[in-house]
């Protein structure tokens, strides 16, 4: 199963809606806040995802090591992770 983890604000919601529409992909969407990203990504990892796509949730110096570790674990189990960040309404 694929999972999309996105911020609960308007650009997070719109980003995931556009992605699902354009990619025509079936995925479970999880809405979260930036302060919960570690907990949410760990829960997703335990489900052995085929693909994880966090949107509009920027890593910072407090969580980058944890997020990198989870990304490595997902990859080591054959999964993929694609991170999409929106900044001032621009996708990067």
Phi and psi in degrees as a GROMACS rama.xvg file:
@    title "Ramachandran Plot"
@    xaxis  label "Phi"
@    yaxis  label "Psi"
@TYPE xy
-99.8072  146.289  UNK-2
-126.97  137.508  UNK-3
-114.703  124.724  UNK-4
-111.874  121.231  UNK-5
-137.138  156.92  UNK-6
-69.2274  152.13  UNK-7
-82.5251  -2.36905  UNK-8
-80.358  175.297  UNK-9
-62.9985  -39.4931  UNK-10
-71.0295  -30.1227  UNK-11
-67.1289  -43.1763  UNK-12
-66.9418  -45.2776  UNK-13
-66.2843  -40.0643  UNK-14
-59.7673  -46.5419  UNK-15
-67.8909  -36.9583  UNK-16
-63.1206  -44.9973  UNK-17
-64.1462  -42.1043  UNK-18
-60.5814  -48.7849  UNK-19
-62.4173  -41.1132  UNK-20
-65.2514  -49.2676  UNK-21
-75.1991  -37.1196  UNK-22
-84.2203  -13.1407  UNK-23
49.2613  49.1027  UNK-24
-113.803  138.187  UNK-25
-90.5837  118.611  UNK-26
-147.156  151.189  UNK-27
-83.2951  130.046  UNK-28
-102.94  130.379  UNK-29
-120.194  122.528  UNK-30
-94.6959  136.24  UNK-31
-150.994  173.74  UNK-32
-106.32  154.869  UNK-33
-55.1901  -34.1998  UNK-34
-71.3265  -11.7065  UNK-35
-106.383  4.40003  UNK-36
-60.0404  -38.7302  UNK-37
-60.4509  -49.3768  UNK-38
-62.3837  -43.8835  UNK-39
-66.821  -45.5072  UNK-40
-63.4294  -36.3497  UNK-41
-65.3269  -42.7599  UNK-42
-62.4544  -40.4332  UNK-43
-65.0423  -44.2983  UNK-44
-56.4213  -41.8116  UNK-45
-63.8762  -18.3656  UNK-46
-86.2099  2.38638  UNK-47
53.8622  62.7434  UNK-48
-70.7389  150.158  UNK-49
-76.1397  -36.3483  UNK-50
-151.251  139.834  UNK-51
-126.429  131.94  UNK-52
-130.141  92.9152  UNK-53
-77.549  131.822  UNK-54
-121.627  138.627  UNK-55
57.6567  35.1247  UNK-56
-133.111  95.8121  UNK-57
-80.1608  127.394  UNK-58
-64.6431  153.708  UNK-59
-134.844  -179.411  UNK-60
-63.9447  -22.4043  UNK-61
-78.8744  -26.3228  UNK-62
-124.386  -0.8601  UNK-63
-61.3621  -39.2591  UNK-64
-66.2833  -41.8786  UNK-65
-63.2598  -46.1703  UNK-66
-63.1417  -41.4487  UNK-67
-61.9944  -39.7312  UNK-68
-64.3246  -43.5149  UNK-69
-63.9074  -41.1442  UNK-70
-60.9477  -41.8563  UNK-71
-64.1662  -41.2691  UNK-72
-63.741  -43.3832  UNK-73
-60.8415  -45.351  UNK-74
-63.7352  -41.1127  UNK-75
-65.4459  -22.7437  UNK-76
-93.8311  10.317  UNK-77
90.6324  5.61438  UNK-78
-90.3769  171.578  UNK-79
-126.278  150.516  UNK-80
-131.428  130.996  UNK-81
-126.554  121.741  UNK-82
-105.394  129.159  UNK-83
-123.179  124.221  UNK-84
-115.314  134.01  UNK-85
-106.955  132.276  UNK-86
-131.187  115.85  UNK-87
55.2251  38.6147  UNK-88
78.8219  6.42889  UNK-89
-111.527  130.117  UNK-90
-77.8339  136.874  UNK-91
